[in-house]
């Protein structure tokens, strides 16, 4: 591993430990268990096995794209300062994710590969890992391919990946975080937990990942009483398979069933 890869892995691991500790110390929803329903499925199959396998698949796919894109040799983004490259890809991908996320909630076909992410009934730091493999394949290919095709620094995908992992854990965490006015710009648990809430007035709102400003700009923000009111129920209107170890495969298979689960 390169030094950047080592440090990035340490940051992600440290962030996971910090989230676990803060969920115990200052929970958003009290009484939520650490080893909640689906914990081992999300940790072993989604966070570890799926993450590794798809990392290999996506890496090879992007390498093939790079080898067959002759125009990439004329891209000079790699000459920019590292911070500028990272900032460019963080912001541009976040805009893409906002609009694609909205489309997933409005398009029955795309909802099928997104609903697994909404099936967690005790939303916590690990809930961020539960995403259908087809959804990850689409999003991470679109996330990392431009970095390769535009000849970004080799450190950019590593650092960008770490930022995404840490932020994903943070916004899903069961931590009582009050960002104040910053919540109009950056996203945190107090808004994103409403996105997962099984409460009708919160359905299809708060699509942003890192920057909440997209929701405020495009009219999809939902922040009742500016954080004074809290989400209490999460998940879907129909039960999802959760029995370990078959749950991962059953959850994937549900995307291809005949009936759509409503939100």
Helices and strands as residue ranges (DSSP letters): H 3-25, H 39-40, I 41-50, H 51-67, G 70-74, G 77-79, H 82-106, H 108-112, G 115-118, G 125-129, H 133-149, H 154-172, G 180-184, H 189-195, G 200-202, H 213-217, G 224-227, H 247-253, G 254-256
